[in-house]
């Protein structure tokens, strides 16, 4: 039985609210009479220890936007067009390593905060550009500021980048039924595959590694990268695998990349 009303918790950032709005619209399309209340919350999710993150119960994986990374340039330039020594902002070690592999002469500086904060600080700090998830910019209506989309092969995305996941209380069948109605099987499959890859590498998002799975019929196209933080040592791999067991596919692909030299890179990073 579907519940008559839902209370949905969301962070208060503009992006979090935009993504919550996407889920609400999908639910209202399926259940026009459903009463929905949005409740602002703070979350402990970011601060959970690694061993606890895997225990969090899922609810639905309804949608994935463009998983690519994007460049926002203060002068409308692509990465290749930027002057020598250009200063680019990003706090992601994954992005830093891959950007240096593309342009070893650029200077990378840490840039924290939500999307709007980073866009503002780009101007305040006189940066030549910043790199963000394309999905976040699009969901905020800021896609017009994007000056370059990096292909998945150029800048391999973080696992599950662009994905919206909905968590529910374990055992809540009424809410579970509602979430099942908006769950996307293909998105869930690639998300499962990507999470399995990340778990095998250590489950830490702060690694110079990226992985993206794309479902194509009964197969998955996999693109992965593990790099030294300076971008000088690169292990990259592309493969097509059967999509029937996405968890196994992600784990096996991670093990393959570790054997190709990724393990030695990560051992140096985590010393």
N, C-alpha and C positions, 0 to 999 in steps of 0.2 A: 504493500500500500504506500502510495506517495504521500508525503506530509503536506499539510495545507499551508504551512508557513516555514520560512527559513530565516535564520539570523546568520549573516555572513560577516566574518571578521576580516578586516583588511588593515594594513599599515596605512598611514595617512599621507604618504608621498603621492605626488601627482601620478606617477607611473603605476604605483600599486592600485590607486583608485581607478585608473584607466583600465587596467587588466581585470579588476573586479567587475567593472562595467561590462566587459566582454562576456564574462561568465554569466552575469545576470541577464544579459540580452539573450544568450543561448537558452537559459532556463525559461525565460518568459515566452520564447518562441515555442518551446515544447509544452509548457504548462502556463497558459495565459492567466489562469485564476490564482496562481501561486503568489502568496504574499511574501515579500522579501524585505528584510531590514538589514541595513549595512551598519556594522558596529566597528568603530575605530579601535585598533588594538596595537599593543607593542608585543613583539615576539621574542622568544628565547631561541628560536631556530638557529640563528647565526652563531650562538654561543654554546650550542650543544656539543659535547665531545664527539669525536669521530665515531666511536663505538655505539653512541646513542642515535646518531642520525639515521642509521640503517633500520632502526626499530620504529620510526615514525610511520603510521599507517597512511596509505594513500586513499584518495577518493575518486578522482577522475583526472584524466589528461586530455582535455577537450580540444586544444588547438595549439598549433605551432606557427609562429610567424617566420619571417626570413631569418635564418640562423646566422647569417654572415655578420662580420664586423664591418664598420663603416668609418670613414675619415671625415671629420668636419674641419675644414681649413679656414683660417681667418682671412685668407686672400683668394679663396676659391681654387686652390691648386691641388693636384693629385700628389701622392707621395713622391712619384718620380720627378715632378716639376718643382718640388721644394728646393730651396737653395742648400748648398753644402752647409752642414752644421745646424740645420733647422731644428728647432726645439719642439718636441711633440709630447703631449701629456697623456699618461696612462699609468694606473697603479697595478695593472695585471702583469705578472711575470710571464704569462703565456704570450700576451701581446708584445711585450718588450722583446722577448727572444726572437719572435718571428719578424718583427719590424726591423731588428738589427740584421737578420738574415737577408732582408730585402734591401736595406740601406744602412751599411755599417757606419756611415759618417754622421748620422743624425744623433742628436742629444735627446735622451728620454728623461722626463721628470715625473715624479709621482703626482697624481691628481686624484683626490678622493672626493666623496660626496655623491649625491644623487645626480641624475642627468642634468637637471636645470642648473644645479650648483656648478657642475663641471663646465657647462657651456658658458656660464657667466665668468668663471675663473680663467677660461681661455683668454678672454679679452683683458681681464684685470692683470694677468701675468704676462701678457704679450707673447703668448705661445703661437707658433706657426699653425698648430693644429692639435686635435685630440682624436683618439680612437674610442668608439663606443659600439655597443650592440645596435645593429640596424633596427631590430625589433622594437627596442625601447624608444628610439627616435620616432619611428613610424607611429607607435601607439600614442605618443604625445603630440602628434601632428607636426613634428619637427623634421620630417624627411626632406623638406626643401633646403635644409642646411647641409645635407650630405653632399660632399664633393667627389667622393669615390667609394664604391663598394669593393671590398676585397673578396676575391673568389674564395671558395672553401679551400681550394688547394694552396692559395697564397697565404692566407691567414686562417689556419684551421680553427674553427670555433671551439668554445668550451662545451663540454657535454651538456645537453639539454638547453643550450642557448636559444632563446625565442619561444620556449615552451611555457605554457601556463599549466600548473598542477593545482588541483583542489584537494585539500586534506579534510577528512571528516572524522568524527568520533568513532572509534572502533565499535562495531556492533550496532550502530544506528541504521537499521534496515530501511526505514522510510527515507532518510536522506540518501542512503546508498542507492536506492532505486532511482531517485531523481538524478544523482550524479551519473549513474550508468547510462541514462538516456542521452547525456551530452558527451560521454566518453568517446574518443576516436581511437579505434583499434590500431590504425597505422601509426598514429602519434605515440600511443602507449608502447608499441613495439620498438620504435626507434629510441624512445626515452629509456626503456628497459635496457636496451643494448648499450646505450651511452653510459648509463649509470653503472652497468656491470664493468665496462672498461675502466671508468674512474675508480671504482672500488678495488679492482685488481692492481691499479697503480698506487693505491694508498688512500683513496677517498678524499684527498685534500685538493681543494680547488686552487690552492696557491702553488701550483707546479707548472714548469715550462712545458706543458703538454696540451694538445687539443685533440678532439675526436668528434666526428660528425657522421651519422648514419642516415641514409636516405632510402626509403622503401620504394622499390621499383617492381611492382607485381609481386611475385613470390620470392624475390631476392632483395638483398640489401646492398647498397653501395657504401663502402666504408672508407673513410679518409682519416688518417691519424698522423700525428707529429709529436715527437719528443725532441727537445732541443736543449743545448747548454744555454744558460742565461745570456751569454754574450752573442748567441746566434751563430757561432762559428762551427759547432758540431750539430748536425741535423740528421735525425732519423725520420723518414717519411714513408708512408706506405698507403697504397690504395688497393682495395680488394672487393670482389663481389661474392656474397655468401648467401646461403639459404636462409630465409627469414623465419623459419618455423620455430627456432629456439633462440630468440634474441639475447637472452641472458648468457647462454653459452657462447654465442657468436662474439659478443663484446668481450667476454673474458678471454677467449682464445686469441682474439685479435690483439689484445693487450699483451698477452704472453709472447706472441710472435714479435711484437715491436720491442719488448724487453730483451728478447734473445738477439735481436738485430743490433743491439747496442744501446737501447734505451735504458736498460737497468744500470749500466755503468754511468750514464749521464745523471740519472736520478740519485744514485748513491753519492755522487759528488755534491749534488745540490743539497741533499739532506744531512750532510755531515755537520 
